[in-house]
Amino acid sequence: MPLPHRALVAMSLLALLGGCRDDDDEPKPPKGPFLSETPLWQVTADTSLADECFGSSVALADFNGDGRKDLAVGTEPCTVNFAVVDHPGRVSFFAGEERFFSKQAVSALMTWQNTHPQTRGQGLRTTAGNVNGDAFADLLVTTRYGVSVFPGGPDLGAILTEPAFRVPGNGLFSTTFLADFNGDGLDDLVSIRAGMLSFYASTPGAQGGPFTLVHSRPGFTVRDMGDTNGDGAVDLMLASPETEGARALYLGCKPGSSFACEGPLSAAPVWTVVASGVKLHPDLNDDGHPEAFLSTDNGMTSLHLSEAGGRISSAPVWSIPQDPVFPSVSMPVAVGDLDGDGERHDFVHDAVGRLFFYSPAKGVSESLRPVWAWPREDSIPDGYEVYRRYSVAMPGDMDGDGVDDLVVAAGAAGNLLNGPVGEVSVYGGGQVPKEPKAPPHARPVASCDLRRDSENGKPDLTVDKDAVARTLHVVRKTFAADACEVQEGCVAAPGERRLLRFSTTILNLGRADAVFPPYDERPDVYVFDECHGHDHLQGFAGYELRDARGQQVLTGRKQGFALLDTISYCTDAAPETFHDPMGISAGWADVYTFEVPCQWMDITGLGDGAYTLRVGVDESDILEEEGVHPNEVFVRVRLEGDTATVLP
C-alpha cells in the first residue's frame, strides 16, 4: 500500500537532516600550520670552497641596527681522512629582510694570532651579544685556537674587517662565552685557555681596550647558568673544589652584593650537585623555578625538576634516549611554543645526524618521546654524505602564520665523503604532521640488570643488529692510488668504488669491564697502523657478505679497532672509564660509525640480489667472556644498483 504523502515528506526530511548530522560528525582535517620538513628558506655550502664546511653555528641578532635580525653563520675547516684541513674558518652575514633573510652572504675569512703549529678555524662558533651598549648587536667568534669580538655597525661588510678584541694567549682555548657577570647591563667575557679560567669585564671606551682582565683562577669547566637569583648578574657553574665529580653554582657579583665575593663570583657556591654537566631549563612544573638537565658518569643525561626553594631534585623524572645510529646527544635547548599548542615548554636537542623535537605536557614523565625530528627518517639513506651537527636560533614568527619558526644550522660532523656540505634553514612551526604516525625512533631508557661484579664477573661483547640494519646504505667514492684505504685493502682498486657502508656498535652487556691486554703482554693481537699512527687490534672483528646459498662472496677489511666508551646503553652502566690500553665498560658500547675509513664492504661489480651481512666481534677470543650474548649478528639486505633495502 503506498505511504501517505506526508509520511514520505517526513522520511525524506529525516534522512536529509540525519545525513547533515552525519556529515557534521565527520572529523575535519586539521587546518595547520604544520611543522615543516621542507625548509621555508635555506642557504647551502658553496661547493667550490673545497676546504670550508658551512653551517658550524648560527647567531641571530640585529647586527646592523636596521630593526631586523640578521644571521651570523660560522664555517669551519672540513675534516678529510680524519684530519682537519688547514683553513682559518669564515663568518658570513645574511641580512634580515621583511620575510626571512637575504641569500646573498657578506663574509670574511678569520685571522688568528696563535703561535700553535695547528692554528686554524677548528670548532668555529658564532655568538651574539651586547658588549658596548650601542644600538648594534655584537659578535663573538670562538675556535680552538683563538677568540675574537667584533662590534656591530650599520655596514655588515665592515663589521668583520678587524676584531676590536682578541683574547690574549697561545695554545688551546676550550670554552669561551659572553655573560654579564657584574650586572652592569653589558656582556663580559669568560674564557678557558690551558687550564686557566679568565674573566674579562666589558670596558667600552677605556684606554686599555674594550675588555679588561679582572680575575683568573685554575679551571677546566664553566657554564653560563643565567641570572638564577634575579639580581641582574649572570651566575656560573664551575667544578666543585670540594667534591670530586660535582658541579657548584656561584653567583655573579655586582657592586653592593649582600654576599662575600671572590673576584667576579661569590666566595662560596650556593648549591652543589654531583654531575659531569649541568644545564638549567625553563620552568616545566610551574613552581617558578628552573629545572635542570644533568649528565652523570653512567652516560645518562636526565631531567631533574626543581623542589621547594629552587633546589634541584636528586631523582630524575626522564632521561634523553640515546641511539647509536645518531649518537652523542647534546643538552636540550628551549624553543618556546614551536607547535602552537599554547604551552611554551617545547625543546630540541641534537645528536650527530639528527635534531629531535619534544613538546612535553605539564608533568614530564618517563614516557616522554620526541614528536618530530629533522631529518624525519629513522635510518641512513642511500647516497648519504656525512653526519651533521646542529645549532638553532629562535626567530619568532617569520612567515606570518601565527606560530614561531626555527632557524637550524647543520654543519658537517665527521669525515667528508666527496665534498663540503652544510646548510642553514628556516623551518616553519606548527602542529605535528599526522604522517608518519609513528614518532621518531627512541631506544628505551632502562636498566640492563647487569649485576656488575668486578671480581667474579666477565665481560660479554655483542653487536647491535638494529644499528647495523638502520645504517646500511650504498654510496660511491673515488680513491686515489696512494689512499690509505687502497694500501690497506679496504677497496679492491683505486678509482670510483661502490660501497655498502654501515655502523658497528659493540656492546658490553657483561658483569665486568672489557679491558684488553697491553701490547707487551699480547703483541700478537696488535698491529701498528701507518696511516693512523697508532696500534690497532687486529683480527678483532669480521665482516662478511654471503649470497642466498650462504656462500661467502666478500670479506670486509676493517680489522683495526681502538675501543673505548662511546655511548651508554643502560641506566645501571658502570662509570665511564678510559681503559689502558683500550676497553669498553659494562653497560657501554663503542660505535664505529659508517664514515670511519674501511667501515664498509666494497661491492663494486657485485650483482643485484639478496645477501646476508655478517658482523662479528672478538673473533680471535682475545677476551674471556660470559657467553650469554652472541658475538655475531646477521642482517639480510637486497642490493639493487645504488640502493640497499633491509629484508626481514
C-alpha positions as CSV (number, residue, x, y, z in Angstrom):
1,M,0.0,0.0,0.0
2,P,1.5,3.4,-0.9
3,L,2.6,5.6,2.0
4,P,0.8,8.8,2.6
5,H,2.4,11.9,1.1
6,R,3.1,13.5,4.5
7,A,4.9,10.3,5.6
8,L,7.1,10.4,2.5
9,V,8.0,14.0,3.1
10,A,8.7,13.4,6.8
11,M,11.0,10.4,6.0
12,S,12.8,12.4,3.3
13,L,13.3,15.3,5.7
14,L,14.6,13.0,8.4
15,A,17.0,11.4,6.1
16,L,18.2,14.8,4.9
17,L,18.7,16.0,8.4
18,G,20.3,12.8,9.5
19,G,22.7,13.0,6.6
20,C,23.7,16.5,7.6
21,R,24.3,15.4,11.2
22,D,26.5,12.5,9.9
23,D,28.5,14.9,7.8
24,D,28.9,17.3,10.7
25,D,30.1,14.4,12.9
26,E,32.9,13.5,10.4
27,P,36.3,14.7,11.8
28,K,37.7,17.6,9.8
29,P,41.3,17.5,8.9
30,P,43.4,19.9,10.9
31,K,43.9,23.2,9.2
32,G,47.5,23.7,10.2
33,P,50.0,25.3,10.0
34,F,52.3,22.3,10.4
35,L,55.9,21.7,11.4
36,S,57.7,21.8,8.1
37,E,60.1,19.1,6.9
38,T,61.0,21.1,3.9
39,P,62.7,24.4,4.7
40,L,60.8,27.7,4.2
41,W,64.2,29.3,3.5
42,Q,67.7,27.8,3.0
43,V,71.3,28.6,2.1
44,T,73.8,25.9,1.4
45,A,77.5,25.4,1.3
46,D,79.5,26.8,-1.7
47,T,81.0,23.5,-3.0
48,S,83.7,25.5,-4.9
49,L,85.2,26.2,-1.5
50,A,86.7,22.8,-1.0
51,D,88.1,23.2,2.5
52,E,85.1,25.0,4.0
53,C,82.3,23.3,5.8
54,F,79.4,25.8,6.1
55,G,76.9,25.9,9.0
56,S,79.0,25.1,12.0
57,S,76.9,27.5,14.1
58,V,74.4,30.3,13.8
59,A,73.8,33.5,15.8
60,L,70.6,35.7,15.4
61,A,70.6,39.4,16.2
62,D,70.3,42.8,14.7
63,F,74.0,43.4,13.9
64,N,73.4,46.4,11.6
65,G,70.7,48.2,13.6
66,D,68.1,48.3,10.9
67,G,65.4,46.8,13.1
68,R,65.6,43.3,11.5
69,K,67.5,40.4,12.9
70,D,70.4,39.1,10.8
71,L,72.2,35.7,10.7
72,A,75.8,35.2,11.5
73,V,76.8,31.8,10.3
74,G,80.1,30.0,11.1
75,T,82.1,28.0,8.6
76,E,84.9,25.7,10.0
77,P,87.6,23.7,8.2
78,C,86.4,20.4,6.8
79,T,87.6,17.0,8.1
80,V,89.1,14.8,5.3
81,N,90.5,11.4,6.1
82,F,90.0,12.3,9.8
83,A,92.4,15.2,9.6
84,V,91.2,18.8,9.9
85,V,92.3,20.8,6.9
86,D,94.4,23.9,7.3
87,H,91.9,26.7,7.0
88,P,91.2,29.8,9.2
89,G,87.4,29.5,9.0
90,R,84.9,32.0,7.8
91,V,81.9,34.0,9.1
92,S,79.0,35.0,6.9
93,F,76.2,37.5,7.5
94,F,72.8,37.1,5.9
95,A,70.9,40.4,6.4
96,G,67.4,40.3,7.7
97,E,64.6,41.0,5.3
98,E,60.8,41.6,5.6
99,R,60.4,37.8,5.1
100,F,63.3,35.7,6.2
101,F,66.8,36.7,5.2
102,S,68.9,37.7,2.2
103,K,70.5,34.8,0.4
104,Q,73.5,36.9,-0.5
105,A,76.2,36.4,2.0
106,V,78.5,39.1,3.3
107,S,81.5,37.1,4.5
108,A,85.2,37.2,5.5
109,L,87.9,34.8,6.4
110,M,89.0,34.9,10.0
111,T,92.6,35.6,11.2
112,W,94.3,34.2,14.2
113,Q,97.5,35.2,16.1
114,N,98.1,31.9,18.0
115,T,101.6,30.5,17.6
116,H,100.4,26.9,18.0
117,P,101.5,25.0,14.9
118,Q,98.0,23.7,14.3
119,T,96.3,27.1,14.5
120,R,93.2,27.1,12.2
121,G,89.5,27.7,12.4
122,Q,88.6,24.3,14.0
123,G,85.4,24.4,16.1
124,L,84.4,27.9,14.9
125,R,81.3,29.1,16.6
126,T,79.4,32.4,16.5
127,T,77.5,34.1,19.4
128,A,75.6,37.4,19.6
129,G,75.8,39.7,22.5
130,N,75.9,43.4,23.7
131,V,79.4,44.4,24.8
132,N,79.3,48.2,24.4
133,G,75.7,49.3,24.9
134,D,75.1,50.8,21.5
135,A,72.3,50.2,19.0
136,F,74.1,47.3,17.3
137,A,74.4,43.6,18.4
138,D,78.0,42.5,18.7
139,L,79.6,39.2,17.5
140,L,81.8,36.7,19.4
141,V,83.7,34.2,17.3
142,T,85.4,31.3,19.0
143,T,87.7,28.5,17.8
144,R,90.1,26.1,19.5
145,Y,92.9,28.4,18.7
146,G,91.5,31.9,19.2
147,V,88.7,34.2,20.3
148,S,87.7,37.5,18.7
149,V,85.0,40.1,19.4
150,F,83.5,42.2,16.5
151,P,81.3,45.2,17.4
152,G,78.2,45.6,15.2
153,G,77.6,48.5,12.9
154,P,75.5,49.8,10.1
155,D,77.6,48.1,7.4
156,L,77.6,44.3,7.7
157,G,80.6,44.1,5.4
158,A,82.7,46.4,7.6
159,I,82.0,44.5,10.9
160,L,84.4,41.6,10.1
161,T,87.3,43.8,8.9
162,E,89.2,43.6,12.2
163,P,88.2,42.4,15.7
164,A,88.0,45.0,18.4
165,F,89.4,42.5,20.9
166,R,91.3,39.2,20.9
167,V,91.6,37.1,24.0
168,P,95.4,37.0,24.5
169,G,97.5,33.9,24.7
170,N,98.5,30.8,22.7
171,G,97.7,27.1,22.9
172,L,94.2,25.7,23.1
173,F,91.0,27.5,24.1
174,S,88.4,25.2,25.4
175,T,85.4,27.3,26.4
176,T,84.5,31.0,25.8
177,F,81.2,32.8,26.1
178,L,79.7,36.2,26.8
179,A,78.0,36.7,30.2
180,D,77.2,39.8,32.2
181,F,78.8,38.6,35.5
182,N,78.9,42.0,37.1
183,G,75.3,43.1,36.4
184,D,76.1,46.4,34.6
185,G,74.0,45.5,31.6
186,L,76.9,44.8,29.3
187,D,78.2,41.4,28.3
188,D,81.5,40.4,29.8
189,L,83.7,37.6,28.6
190,V,84.6,34.3,30.3
191,S,87.3,32.1,28.7
192,I,89.3,29.0,29.5
193,R,92.8,28.5,28.0
194,A,95.4,26.0,29.1
195,G,93.5,25.2,32.3
196,M,93.1,28.8,33.4
197,L,89.7,30.4,33.7
198,S,89.8,34.1,32.9
199,F,87.2,36.8,33.5
200,Y,87.3,39.9,31.2
201,A,84.9,42.8,32.2
202,S,83.4,44.9,29.4
203,T,85.1,48.3,29.5
204,P,83.9,50.2,26.3
205,G,85.9,53.4,25.7
206,A,88.6,52.5,28.2
207,Q,92.2,53.4,27.4
208,G,93.2,49.8,27.9
209,G,90.7,48.4,25.4
210,P,87.1,47.2,25.3
211,F,87.8,44.4,27.8
212,T,89.8,44.3,31.0
213,L,91.1,41.2,32.7
214,V,89.7,41.4,36.3
215,H,90.2,37.8,37.6
216,S,91.8,34.5,36.9
217,R,91.7,31.1,38.6
218,P,92.5,27.5,37.6
219,G,89.6,25.8,35.9
220,F,88.7,23.3,33.1
221,T,85.0,23.7,33.0
222,V,82.4,26.6,33.2
223,R,78.8,27.1,32.1
224,D,76.6,30.1,31.9
225,M,73.6,29.5,34.2
226,G,71.7,32.7,33.6
227,D,70.6,35.0,36.4
228,T,69.3,32.5,39.0
229,N,68.7,34.9,41.8
230,G,67.3,37.8,39.9
231,D,69.9,40.4,40.8
232,G,70.9,41.2,37.2
233,A,74.2,39.4,37.3
234,V,74.8,36.1,35.5
235,D,75.7,33.1,37.6
236,L,78.2,30.4,36.6
237,M,78.6,26.7,37.2
238,L,82.1,25.5,37.9
239,A,83.7,22.3,39.0
240,S,83.3,21.8,42.7
241,P,86.6,22.4,44.6
242,E,85.5,20.1,47.4
243,T,83.5,17.2,45.8
244,E,85.0,15.1,43.0
245,G,82.7,14.7,40.0
246,A,80.4,17.5,41.2
247,R,79.5,21.0,39.9
248,A,78.9,24.1,42.0
249,L,76.8,27.2,41.3
250,Y,78.5,30.5,42.1
251,L,76.6,33.8,42.0
252,G,77.8,36.7,39.9
253,C,78.9,39.6,42.0
254,K,77.9,43.2,41.4
255,P,78.5,46.3,43.5
256,G,76.6,46.1,46.7
257,S,76.0,42.4,46.6
258,S,74.9,41.0,50.0
259,F,77.3,38.1,49.9
260,A,81.0,37.7,50.1
261,C,82.8,37.9,46.7
262,E,86.0,36.5,45.4
263,G,86.7,38.3,42.2
264,P,83.5,38.4,40.0
265,L,81.8,35.5,41.7
266,S,80.5,34.6,45.2
267,A,83.2,33.3,47.5
268,A,81.2,30.2,48.2
269,P,78.8,28.2,46.0
270,V,75.1,28.4,46.7
271,W,74.5,24.8,45.8
272,T,76.4,21.7,44.6
273,V,75.2,18.8,42.5
274,V,77.0,15.5,41.6
275,A,77.1,15.6,37.8
276,S,79.6,15.9,35.0
277,G,77.4,18.5,33.3
278,V,74.6,20.8,34.3
279,K,72.2,23.0,32.2
280,L,69.2,24.9,33.6
281,H,66.0,24.7,31.7
282,P,62.9,27.0,31.8
283,D,60.3,26.1,34.4
284,L,58.2,23.0,33.4
285,N,56.3,22.3,36.7
286,D,55.1,25.8,37.2
287,D,56.7,26.3,40.6
288,G,58.6,29.4,39.4
289,H,62.0,27.8,39.4
290,P,64.1,26.4,36.6
291,E,64.6,22.7,36.1
292,A,68.0,21.1,35.3
293,F,69.4,18.6,32.9
294,L,72.3,16.7,34.5
295,S,74.9,14.5,32.8
296,T,76.2,11.7,35.1
297,D,79.1,9.3,34.9
298,N,77.0,6.4,33.7
299,G,76.5,8.3,30.5
300,M,72.9,9.4,31.1
301,T,71.6,13.0,30.6
302,S,68.4,13.3,32.7
303,L,65.8,15.9,33.6
304,H,65.6,16.8,37.3
305,L,62.8,19.0,38.4
306,S,63.1,21.8,41.0
307,E,62.0,21.4,44.5
308,A,60.9,23.9,47.2
309,G,63.3,26.8,47.4
310,G,64.6,26.1,43.9
311,R,67.0,23.3,44.6
312,I,67.2,20.5,42.1
313,S,65.8,17.1,42.9
314,S,68.3,14.3,43.2
315,A,65.9,11.9,41.4
316,P,65.5,12.3,37.6
317,V,62.0,12.2,36.0
318,W,63.2,11.5,32.5
319,S,66.3,10.7,30.6
320,I,67.2,11.5,27.0
321,P,67.1,8.4,24.8
322,Q,70.4,7.5,23.1
323,D,70.5,6.0,19.6
324,P,73.8,4.5,18.2
325,V,72.6,5.4,14.7
326,F,72.5,9.1,15.8
327,P,75.0,9.1,18.8
328,S,76.4,11.8,21.0
329,V,73.3,13.7,22.3
330,S,73.6,17.3,23.4
331,M,72.0,19.3,26.2
332,P,68.4,20.5,25.2
333,V,67.6,24.0,24.1
334,A,64.2,25.6,24.9
335,V,62.4,26.8,21.8
336,G,59.2,28.2,23.3
337,D,55.9,27.1,21.7
338,L,57.1,25.7,18.3
339,D,54.0,23.5,17.8
340,G,51.4,26.2,18.6
341,D,49.7,24.3,21.4
342,G,49.8,27.2,23.8
343,E,52.4,25.7,26.1
344,R,55.8,27.3,25.9
345,H,57.6,24.1,27.1
346,D,59.0,22.9,23.8
347,F,62.6,22.0,23.4
348,V,65.0,20.4,20.9
349,H,68.3,18.6,21.3
350,D,70.7,17.5,18.7
351,A,72.7,14.3,18.2
352,V,75.2,13.5,15.4
353,G,73.0,13.4,12.3
354,R,69.6,14.4,13.8
355,L,67.7,17.2,15.6
356,F,64.9,16.0,17.9
357,F,61.8,18.0,18.9
358,Y,59.9,17.5,22.1
359,S,56.6,19.0,23.2
360,P,56.1,18.0,26.8
361,A,52.8,18.5,28.6
362,K,52.7,19.6,32.2
363,G,54.1,16.9,34.4
364,V,57.0,15.4,32.4
365,S,57.3,11.6,32.9
366,E,59.4,8.7,31.7
367,S,57.1,8.2,28.8
368,L,58.2,11.4,27.1
369,R,59.3,10.8,23.5
370,P,60.3,13.1,20.6
371,V,57.3,14.0,18.5
372,W,59.3,15.1,15.4
373,A,62.9,15.1,14.1
374,W,64.9,16.6,11.3
375,P,65.6,14.6,9.2
376,R,62.4,12.6,9.7
377,E,63.8,9.2,8.7
378,D,65.0,6.8,11.4
379,S,67.6,5.2,9.1
380,I,70.5,6.4,7.0
381,P,69.5,6.9,3.3
382,D,71.5,5.7,0.3
383,G,73.9,8.3,-1.0
384,Y,74.4,9.8,2.5
385,E,77.3,12.2,2.5
386,V,78.2,12.9,6.2
387,Y,76.7,13.3,9.6
388,R,75.6,16.8,10.6
389,R,75.8,18.6,13.9
390,Y,73.1,21.2,14.6
391,S,72.7,24.6,16.3
392,V,69.5,26.6,16.5
393,A,68.1,30.1,16.9
394,M,64.6,31.2,17.7
395,P,63.5,34.0,15.2
396,G,59.8,34.2,16.3
397,D,57.1,34.0,13.6
398,M,58.8,34.7,10.3
399,D,56.1,33.7,7.8
400,G,53.1,35.4,9.4
401,D,51.1,32.2,10.3
402,G,51.0,33.0,14.0
403,V,53.4,30.3,15.1
404,D,57.1,30.5,16.0
405,D,59.6,29.2,13.5
406,L,63.1,27.7,13.9
407,V,66.5,28.6,12.4
408,V,68.7,25.5,12.1
409,A,72.4,25.4,11.1
410,A,73.6,22.0,10.0
411,G,77.4,21.6,9.7
412,A,79.4,18.6,8.8
413,A,80.3,16.5,11.8
414,G,82.8,14.0,10.6
415,N,84.7,12.7,7.7
416,L,83.6,14.1,4.3
417,L,82.7,11.6,1.6
418,N,83.0,13.6,-1.6
419,G,83.0,17.3,-0.8
420,P,82.0,20.1,1.6
421,V,78.4,20.2,2.9
422,G,76.3,22.3,5.2
423,E,73.2,24.4,5.3
424,V,71.2,26.9,7.3
425,S,67.4,26.6,7.1
426,V,64.3,28.1,8.5
427,Y,61.7,25.5,9.4
428,G,58.1,26.5,9.9
429,G,56.4,25.9,13.3
430,G,53.0,24.4,13.7
431,Q,51.2,21.2,14.6
432,V,53.0,17.9,14.3
433,P,52.0,16.3,11.0
434,K,49.8,13.3,11.1
435,E,52.1,11.3,8.9
436,P,54.2,9.4,9.6
437,K,52.1,8.2,12.5
438,A,54.9,6.6,14.5
439,P,57.1,9.1,16.4
440,P,60.9,9.2,15.8
441,H,62.7,6.1,16.9
442,A,63.9,6.3,20.6
443,R,65.6,3.4,22.4
444,P,64.0,2.7,25.8
445,V,66.0,4.1,28.7
446,A,66.2,1.2,31.2
447,S,68.4,-1.0,33.4
448,C,70.1,-3.9,31.7
449,D,70.2,-5.8,35.0
450,L,74.0,-6.1,34.7
451,R,74.7,-7.2,38.2
452,R,78.2,-6.0,37.9
453,D,80.9,-7.9,39.8
454,S,84.4,-6.7,39.2
455,E,85.9,-9.8,41.0
456,N,84.0,-12.7,39.6
457,G,82.2,-11.2,36.6
458,K,83.3,-11.3,32.9
459,P,82.6,-9.0,30.0
460,D,80.2,-10.1,27.3
461,L,80.5,-8.4,23.9
462,T,77.8,-8.4,21.3
463,V,76.7,-6.3,18.3
464,D,73.6,-4.1,18.0
465,K,71.8,-5.7,15.0
466,D,69.3,-2.9,14.7
467,A,72.0,-0.3,14.5
468,V,73.7,-2.2,11.6
469,A,70.4,-2.5,9.8
470,R,69.4,1.1,10.1
471,T,72.8,2.4,8.9
472,L,73.1,0.1,5.9
473,H,73.4,2.2,2.7
474,V,75.2,2.5,-0.6
475,V,77.5,5.3,-1.6
476,R,80.1,5.9,-4.3
477,K,83.5,7.3,-3.5
478,T,86.6,7.9,-5.6
479,F,90.0,6.8,-4.1
480,A,93.5,7.9,-5.2
481,A,96.1,5.2,-5.8
482,D,98.0,6.3,-2.6
483,A,94.9,6.5,-0.4
484,C,95.2,4.5,2.9
485,E,92.0,2.6,2.0
486,V,93.7,1.3,-1.1
487,Q,97.0,0.5,0.6
488,E,95.2,-1.4,3.4
489,G,93.0,-3.3,1.0
490,C,89.7,-1.8,2.1
491,V,88.9,-1.3,-1.6
492,A,90.0,-3.6,-4.3
493,A,91.4,-0.8,-6.5
494,P,91.7,3.0,-6.8
495,G,89.1,5.0,-8.7
496,E,85.4,5.2,-8.1
497,R,84.1,2.4,-5.9
498,R,80.6,1.3,-4.8
499,L,80.5,0.8,-1.1
500,L,78.0,-0.8,1.3
501,R,78.5,1.3,4.5
502,F,77.2,0.5,8.0
503,S,78.0,1.3,11.6
504,T,79.2,-1.3,14.0
505,T,78.0,-0.8,17.6
506,I,80.0,-3.1,20.0
507,L,78.2,-3.5,23.4
508,N,79.5,-4.9,26.6
509,L,76.5,-6.5,28.4
510,G,78.6,-8.5,30.8
511,R,79.2,-8.2,34.5
512,A,82.7,-6.7,34.2
513,D,84.5,-4.2,32.0
514,A,86.1,-5.5,28.8
515,V,89.7,-4.5,29.2
516,F,92.1,-5.6,26.5
517,P,95.7,-6.8,27.3
518,P,98.5,-4.3,26.8
519,Y,100.9,-4.6,23.9
520,D,103.8,-6.1,26.0
521,E,101.5,-9.0,27.1
522,R,99.9,-9.8,23.8
523,P,101.9,-8.2,20.9
524,D,100.3,-10.8,18.6
525,V,96.9,-9.1,18.7
526,Y,98.1,-5.6,17.8
527,V,99.2,-4.1,14.6
528,F,100.7,-0.6,14.1
529,D,98.6,1.4,11.6
530,E,100.9,3.5,9.4
531,C,98.0,5.7,8.2
532,H,96.5,6.3,11.6
533,G,99.8,6.4,13.5
534,H,98.8,4.1,16.4
535,D,98.3,0.5,17.3
536,H,95.0,-1.3,16.5
537,L,93.6,-4.6,17.5
538,Q,93.9,-7.0,14.6
539,G,91.6,-9.9,13.8
540,F,89.1,-8.5,16.3
541,A,86.1,-8.1,14.0
542,G,84.9,-9.9,10.9
543,Y,82.6,-8.6,8.1
544,E,81.3,-11.0,5.5
545,L,78.7,-10.8,2.8
546,R,77.0,-14.1,1.9
547,D,74.8,-14.9,-1.1
548,A,71.4,-16.6,-1.0
549,R,73.0,-20.0,-0.7
550,G,75.0,-18.9,2.3
551,Q,78.3,-18.8,0.4
552,Q,80.8,-16.0,1.3
553,V,81.2,-13.6,-1.6
554,L,83.0,-10.7,0.1
555,T,85.1,-10.2,3.2
556,G,85.5,-6.8,4.8
557,R,88.9,-5.3,5.7
558,K,88.0,-3.3,8.8
559,Q,90.3,-5.2,11.1
560,G,91.8,-2.4,13.2
561,F,90.0,-1.2,16.3
562,A,90.8,1.1,19.3
563,L,87.9,0.6,21.7
564,L,86.5,3.0,24.3
565,D,83.3,4.0,26.0
566,T,81.2,6.0,23.4
567,I,77.5,5.6,24.3
568,S,75.8,4.3,27.4
569,Y,73.2,1.6,26.9
570,C,72.0,1.0,30.5
571,T,70.9,3.1,33.5
572,D,73.0,0.7,35.6
573,A,76.1,1.1,33.4
574,A,79.5,1.4,35.0
575,P,81.0,4.9,35.3
576,E,82.6,6.0,32.0
577,T,86.2,5.0,32.1
578,F,89.2,5.3,29.8
579,H,90.8,1.8,29.9
580,D,94.5,1.4,29.3
581,P,95.3,0.4,26.6
582,M,91.6,0.1,25.5
583,G,88.3,-1.3,26.6
584,I,84.6,-1.0,27.0
585,S,83.0,-0.6,30.4
586,A,80.0,-2.7,31.4
587,G,76.8,-1.2,30.1
588,W,78.6,0.8,27.4
589,A,79.2,0.5,23.7
590,D,81.7,1.7,21.2
591,V,80.3,2.9,17.9
592,Y,82.3,2.7,14.8
593,T,80.2,4.9,12.5
594,F,79.9,4.2,8.8
595,E,82.1,7.2,8.0
596,V,85.1,5.6,9.6
597,P,87.5,4.5,6.8
598,C,87.0,0.8,5.9
599,Q,83.7,0.6,7.7
600,W,82.2,-0.9,4.6
601,M,82.1,-3.7,2.1
602,D,83.4,-2.9,-1.4
603,I,80.6,-4.1,-3.6
604,T,81.9,-2.7,-6.8
605,G,80.9,-5.1,-9.6
606,L,78.7,-7.2,-7.3
607,G,75.4,-8.2,-8.9
608,D,72.0,-7.2,-7.7
609,G,70.2,-9.7,-5.4
610,A,69.6,-10.8,-1.8
611,Y,72.6,-11.1,0.5
612,T,73.3,-11.6,4.2
613,L,75.8,-9.3,6.0
614,R,77.6,-11.0,9.0
615,V,79.2,-8.8,11.6
616,G,81.2,-10.5,14.3
617,V,83.4,-9.2,17.2
618,D,86.1,-10.8,19.4
619,E,86.7,-13.3,16.5
620,S,90.0,-14.3,18.0
621,D,88.7,-14.8,21.6
622,I,91.1,-12.2,23.0
623,L,88.8,-11.9,26.0
624,E,87.2,-14.5,28.2
625,E,83.5,-13.7,28.1
626,E,80.3,-14.6,29.9
627,G,79.0,-16.1,26.6
628,V,75.4,-15.1,27.2
629,H,75.1,-12.8,24.2
630,P,76.2,-13.8,20.7
631,N,79.4,-12.3,19.2
632,E,77.9,-12.1,15.8
633,V,74.7,-10.8,14.1
634,F,73.2,-11.3,10.6
635,V,71.3,-8.8,8.5
636,R,69.6,-9.6,5.3
637,V,69.7,-7.0,2.6
638,R,68.7,-6.6,-1.1
639,L,71.1,-4.7,-3.3
640,E,69.8,-3.1,-6.4
641,G,72.2,-0.7,-8.1
642,D,73.0,2.1,-5.6
643,T,70.3,1.1,-3.2
644,A,70.2,-1.2,-0.2
645,T,67.0,-2.5,1.3
646,V,67.0,-4.3,4.6
647,L,64.9,-7.5,4.4
648,P,63.0,-9.2,7.3
